[in-house]
Amino acid sequence: MEIGAAHWVFLSGIVLIIAVMIARRNVVVPAIAATFCTALAYTGNPVTALQSLFNASLTAASELFNIFLIIALVTALLGALRALGADRRMVEPFRHVMRSGHSSFWVIAGMTYLISLFFWPTPAVPLIGAVLLPAAISAGLPPVAAALAIAIAGQGMALSSDYVIQVAPGLSAKAAGVGTTEVADRAMVLSLITGAVALALVYVMQRREFREPDVRHLVAWETGTVEPAVRVRRRLFLFASRSGGSGAAAETAETVHEKVKAAEGAEARTASGGSAGAGRDDAAGAATAVLDRGPARRDAMTDAALSAGGPGSGSGGDAGADRVRRSKLFALLVPLTLAGLVGYMLLGKFTGAVPEVVGNDAAALVGGATVLLLLVAALMGDGRGCLETCAEHIVDGLVFAVKAMGVVIPIAGFFFLGNADFAGKILALDEGAKAPGFLFDLVTRIEGAIPDNGIIVGLGLLLIGILTGLDGSGFSGLPLTGSLSGSLGPAAGVDPALLAAIGQMGSIWAGGGVLIAWSSLLAVAGFARVSALELVRRSFLPVIAGLVVSTLIGIAIF
């Protein structure tokens, strides 16, 4: 394969982007510049190079829009549930298992792995994000740690083995000239070793950020702010202070109101030069004591607030009680609906009772159910006003998805330029013209530099797999890694099926959604409301360590 100037410009762009990521800087500008320079070097036409900037982002947006849409829809559903007061009720049952950030980390990882193993991570992420993630955050698990657990268990462990659906082992095996079962069995072992090492390292590295269980963590996460403790308490008890009735809820609200006023007065005096720190701490401690009386008291206060009325409900006791019942209904309905979807997909997988639903079809099923739940929740919560509020929830969801994930589009556009499947469209080549595959051409060029040593060949295939995954598609590099395994394995005395599994590990752990930000990691970051680039930085060392350990163990035992 002839390597031209455009290939070297593209390679320089990759090196620059990786260096900027290591330096903890935003890589949008380097990605845009690299796209323009690569297109200019290949076509020699500055007009076409300018057009490629738009075409690259447009291509990336069209390929990633399904991820944007599912994030927007689930965010809209959570907004409708929040208006009903059902979001916090929905997570209460999981507190029995997710009692702390430590247990929550492993519960989320285990559930994500099981769901993703059968249906791939695409439908698993919204299921976990809608139900388990809020419970885990309330239990004290930081959003970043939760997102890492989801990404490693789903996009990493489950997808890299693909043991149930076996699309990935089939591609690798066909290119390597070996049996699919052989590749699948070895990939399963390698994926479990890699995942165990990565999860253990992430847990050790993140455990210092774990916090005590507190519903205030969920409030801060939902609002996107980390407020001073006293102000968070004020917002939490705003419901009860509006009740205006008698009884324990109103009494508690009045007590907290007075304590918070005293605390904020002390805070103001301290800010103006006074020395009221002790008074502020005492008042804040008193408010905390009221807050920490237990979930039963908090639920009673929430019920009192809902009974007092709200958007779309009357002010009478019957209307308020009906609103409480609707809140409880949706807290039960949403998890049951999502669990029913899992049951339906299991039924299609293991029986002929219903059609099998996997991959993008499964994601579409989850998205459609989310839309239906959103419509019903808006109708039940706002009545005749649901026409406006439902649209507002969807717009809010789309705005959130674009704000959180839109920056990744030009980055993905550059790496799509390295894939021959997209390069022709980005470079506006004539129909039927052969499109360049910058990334795969460079990887093929490296093949001859790998010596005939088992360990070096294994690590070389791992590196090639990671490089082929940089385009954001963990499966597109499998034919290349498989064919290299079939040719290099016999000469190095290594099982070709093992080498194909190793290459599969590198390609999917990178492009499947763990080691690069322009992949399905966007969905994980979107639901957890954290930076995708931050997830990449925090997962890099644990995942690379896991991949190296699994490769060495695989060469030793197979």
N, C-alpha and C positions, 0 to 999 in steps of 0.2 A: 504494500500500500504506500503510495507516494505521500510524503509529508511535506506540505507547503508552508508558506509564511503564515497563513491563517491558522494553521494548527498550532504553531508556536505562540501566536498571539493569544489563542484560546487557552493554551496551557499557562501562559503568563497571567491571564485573568484568573484562572483557578488558584494559582499560587498567591496572587494578590488578595483575593477574597478570603482565603484561609488565614493569611497573615493578619488581615484586618479583624477577622473574627477572634483570633487569638489575642489581639490587642484590645478586645472588648469595645470595638467601635462598630457603628452601623455600616453595613456593606452595600447599601443601595447605590450610592454614587459609584463605587468601584464596579459593581455589576453593570450599571448602565454604560459606563465608559468602556468596559471590556466588550460588551455587546456591539457597540458602535465600531470599535477598532477591529474586532474580528470580522464583522460584515464588510468593513472597508477593505481589509486585507484580502478578503476572498473575492469580492466583486470589483474592487477598484473604482467604484462609483459612489461618491459621497451622498448623492440623493438616495440611492438604494440603502446606504448605511443609515441614513436618517429614518427612512421608512421602517427599517428593521427594528428600531427602538420601539415604535408603536406596535409592529407586528409581534414582537417577542412578548410584550406585556399582554397583548390581546390573546395570543395563544395560551399563555400561562393562565390568564383569567378564565378562559373557557375550560381548560383542563381542571382547574381547581374550584370552579364555581359550585360544584356539588358539595364540597366541604364547607364553603362559605354559607350555602343555603341551609345545611343541616344545623350549623351553629346558630344561624339567625332564627330558625324555627324553634329550636329548643330554648333559646334565650327568650323568645316571645312567649313560649308556654310558661316558663318560670315567672315572667312578669305577670301573666294572668293568674297564676297560682298565688303569687305574692299578694295581689290585690284581694284575693279571697281569704288570705291568711292560712292557706293550705300548705305552703312550702315548709314551714317549720313542723307542722303536724306530720308531714310525710316522712320526715327523717327520724322522728322519735323512736319507732320500733328498732332501728338499726343501732340505737345507743346501747342496747343490751349486749351487742357483740362488739361494737366499736366504742369501747369505753375510754380509750386513750388514743393519742396519736400513734403509738407503737402498734397496737392491735389493728388500727384502721389502715395503716400502711400495708400490712400483710393481707388483710381481708380484701382490700381493693385490688392488690396484685393478683390474688388467687381467683377472684371473681372475673377479672378482666381476662386472665389466661383461659379460663374455662369457656367463656362466651366466645372469645376470639378464635379458639382452637376449632370450633365448629362452624363459625360464620365469618371469620376474618374480623379484623379490628374495626372496620368501617361502621357496622351497626353496633358494635360493642361499646364504642366510645360514647355515643349519645345515651345509651342505657345506663352506663356507669355515671356519666356526667350529670344526668337528671336525678338520679336516686341516691347513689352512694357518696358522691363527692360532697354534697352539702353536709351529710352526716359526719363524714370524716373531718371536714374543716371545723365543724362544731365541736368535735371530740379533741381538737388540738393539733391536727395534722396540717402543716403549712401547705398552701396550694401548690407550691413548686414540688414538694416531696410527693404529693398525691399525683401530680402530672407525670413525674418521673416513674412512679410505680405503674401507672397505666401504660405509658409508652413502652417501658421495658418488657412488661408482661404481655402486652397485646401486639404492638407493632414489631417487637423484638422476638420474644420467645415463641409465641403462637404462630406468627406469620412466617418466621424464618424456617420453621419445620414444616408448616402447612400439612400436618400429618393426616388430617381427616379429608380435606378436599383434594389435596395432592396435585394442585396445579404447578407449584414451584418444583417439586421433585420430578414431575413428569417432564417439564422443560429441560431441567438439568440432565436427567437420565437419557432423554432422547438425543441430546447433543453429545453426550459422553459415550453413547453406545452401550449402556448398561441398563439393568432393570430398575424400574421406578421404585419398587419395594426396597431394594438395596440402598438407594439414595435416601429414601424417606426414613428408614430405620437409623441410618447414620446421622441424618439431619436432626432427628428427634433427640438423640443423645447429645449432640453438639449444642443444640438450642437450650436444653435443660442446664447443661454446664455453664454456658455463657450467661443465661438468665440468672442462675443461682449466684454466680460471682458478681454480676452487675448489681443485682438487688441487694446483696449483702453489703457491698461497698457503698452504694447510695444510702442505705439505712444507717451505716456507721457515720458517713459524712454529713448526713442531714439531721441526725437525731438530736443534736444540740439545739436545733431550731424548733423542736417539738414543744408544744405548750400544754398547759393544763386545760381540761375540757371546759368550755365556756361558750354559751350561745353568742356572746359578743364577737367571737371570731367570725361567725357566720354573717352577722350584721355588717362587720367591716368589709368582708369579702364581697357581699352582695352590693354594697353601696360603692365599692371601689375606693374606700377611704380608710385610713387608720387614724381615728380621732382620739383625743384625750379621753381617758377612761370615764371621767365624770360626764362628759357630753354624750358618750355612748350610752351611759345609764339613763340619761335624760330621754334620749330617743327611744330606748327600749320600753320605758314606762309611760310613754306618751299616750299609748292606747288606754291604759288604765286611768290616767288623769282626765281623759275625755268622758269617762263613763258617767260622772256626776251623780252616781247612785250611792246607796248605802251598802254596808257590809264590808267583808274583808278586803275585797279588791279596791274599793274606794279608799278605805283606810290606809291600805298599803301605798296607794298612789299618792295620797296626801303626805304621808310620812316621807316618801322618797322626794316629793316635790320640795318639801322644806329642807331636807338634807342637801339636795342638789343646789338649791339657792344658797345655802350657807357655804357649800364648797366653792361655788363659783364666785361668791363674794370674797372668800379668802384668796382665791386665785387672782382676782382683780387687784386686791390690796397688795399681794406679793409682787405683781407686775409693776405696780406704781411705787415700789420701794419699801413696802411694809414688810413685816416679819411674821406673817401669819401662816407659815408652812405647817406648823403643828396642827393648827385649827383646820386647815384644808385637808390634811391627811386624816384627821379624826372624822370629819364630815364625809369624806370619800369612803372611809372604812365603814361608816354607818350605812351609807347607801349600798355598799357592796354586800353588807350583811343582809340587808333587805332583799337584794337581788338573788342572793344565794340560798334562799329559803327552800328551794327545791322546785323541780319541774311541775309538780302538782299545783303549787301556788301560781307559777307563771302561766300555766294553762288556764287556771281560773281567771286570772287577770285578762288574758287574751280573749276568753269567752265573754267577759264583761264588756270589753271594748267592742267586740263584734256585735254584741247584743244592743249596744248603744246606737248602732246604725253606722252606715258608711255609704260609699258611692253605690248607687243603684238599689238602696234598701230604704225602707221607711224608718221612722224613729220609734215605732211602737215595740213593745216587748215581743209580740209574735213575729214581727219582721226580723228583729234581731236574733231571736232563737232560730228562725229559719236560716239566717245567714250562717250561724254557727254550724247547723246541720250540713249546709252546703260545703262549708270549709272541711268538715270531717269527711264528707263523701268524696271529695276530690283528693284528699290526702290518702284515701284508700284506692280510689279508682285509677290514678296514674300508675302506681307501682304494679297493680294487678294487670293493667293493660299491657305494660311493657313486659311483664312476666309471661302474659299470654302470647305475645309475639315470639318470645324465645321458645315457648312450648310448640307453637305452630311451626317454627323453623326446624325444631327437633323432629317433629312429626314428619315433615317433608324429607328430612335427611335419612331417617331410619325406617320409614314405612312408605307405602305408596298411597296412603290415604289422601294426601294433599300434594300439590306440586312442590318440588324442592326449590327453596329460595336461598340464594347465596350471593355474596359479593355486592355489586351495585344494586341488584334487585332487592336484597335484604335491607340495604340502606334506604332505598326508596320506600319500602314498607314501613320502616321506622319513621321516616319523614312524613309519610302520609298520615300515620296514626297520630303523630305529634300535631299536625295541622288540625285534625278532627278534635283532639283534646283541647286545643287552643280555642277553637270556635265554641265548643260547649262550655268551657270555663268562662269565656267572656260573656256568653249568654246568661249563664247562671249568676255571674257576679254583677253584671251591669244591666241586665234586662234589655229595655229598649235602647239603651245607650251602647249596646255591644257593637253596633255597626261602626261607631267611631273608635271605641277602645280597642277592638280587635285589630283594626288597621294601625292604630298607634303602637300596639305591642309588636306587630310585624316590622314596622318602620324602625322601632327601637332596636329590635334584633338585628336588622340589616345594618344599621349604623354601627352597632357594637362589633359585628363581624368584620366590617370594612376597616374600622378604626384599629381593631386588634390585629388583623391579618393582612390588610391591604399592602403593607410595606414589603411583603414577601413576593409580590407579583413580579416586579422587575428583576429580582434575584432569580426566581424560577425561570423567567424568560431567557436569561443568559445560559442556564444549563440546558434548557430545552433546545437552544441553538446547537448544542453539542450532539444532539440526537438526530439521526438521519430522518426519523419519522416526522420531525417537526421543522427541521432546518430549511427544507424547501419552501414551506409556507412563510417562515420568518424572513427568508432572503428574497421572497417573491420570485422564485425561479419559474421558468416556463413549465407548463404541464408536460410531464414525461421526462424532464431533465433529472439527471441523477443528483440527489442531494448529498452533501458532504456529511460524514459522521465524525466530526472532529474528535469527540471523546473516545469513541471506539477505535478509531484509526490510531490514536496515540497509545491506547492500551495494547493493541495488537503489535505495535512496534516494540514494546517491552518484552514480548515473549522470548525472543532469542537471547536475552540477557540473563535468564534464570538458569543457574547451574543444576546439574542432575543430582541433587541431594534431597532426601525425603523431607526433612524439616524445612529447608529453604524453599523447596517447591510448594509445600503446604502454606508457608507464610506468604510466598509470592502470589499464590492463588487467592489467599485472603485479601491481600492488598489490591489485586486486580478487581476482585469482587467489590471492594469498598469504592474503588475509583469508578466502576461502572454504575454504582448506585448513586453517584453524585448528580445524576440528572433528575433525581426525585422519583424514579420508577424502579422499585426493587426487583422487578421481574424482567426488565428489558435486557439486563446484562447476563441473564442465566444461559442463553445459548452460547455466548462467548466463553464464560467460565466453564461450561460443560464441555465444549469442544477442546479447550485447552487441557482439561483434566484427562480427556480421552487420549490426547497426544503426549502429554508429559508424564502421566502416571506410569505406564510400562517402562519407560526409560529410567525413571527415578526409583523404580521398585516400590511404588505406592499404589494402593488400591484406587483405581479411577473413580469408583463410586464415592469413596471418602473425599477425594479432591473435589469432586463435583459438589458434595455437601458443604465443604469448606468454602468454596467460591460462593455457594448459595447463601451461606451465613453472612459473608462480607457484603454481598450485594443487597440483601434484604434488611439487615440491621442498619445499613447506611440509607438506602433509598426507600425502605419500607416505612420509615417514620421515626427514627431514633437519633441518628447522627447528623441529619441535615434539616434545616428549618423549612425548606421549600418542598415539603412532602405532606403526608397525612398527619405528621406531627402538628400541623396547623390546627387540626380538629382538637387534639388534646390540649394544646395551649389555649385555644379559644374557650373551651368549656371550663378550664381551670383559671382562666383570666390571668395568665402569666405570659411573659415574653417567650416566643418560640426560640429565639436566639439564646436566651438564658437557659432554657432546657437543654439545648445542644451543648452549651459550655459545661453544664453540670453533669451531663451524662457521658461526655466524651471519654474521660479516663476510666470510669467503671466499665463501660461497654468494651472499649479497646482491650482492657485487661481481661475481661471475660472471653473475648474472641481469641486472644493469644493463648490463654490457658486451655480453652476447649480444643484449639487446633493442635497444640502439643500433646494433649491427652488422647485426642483422636488418632494421631499418628502412632502413638505408643500402643494403643489397645486394638486397633483394627489392622 
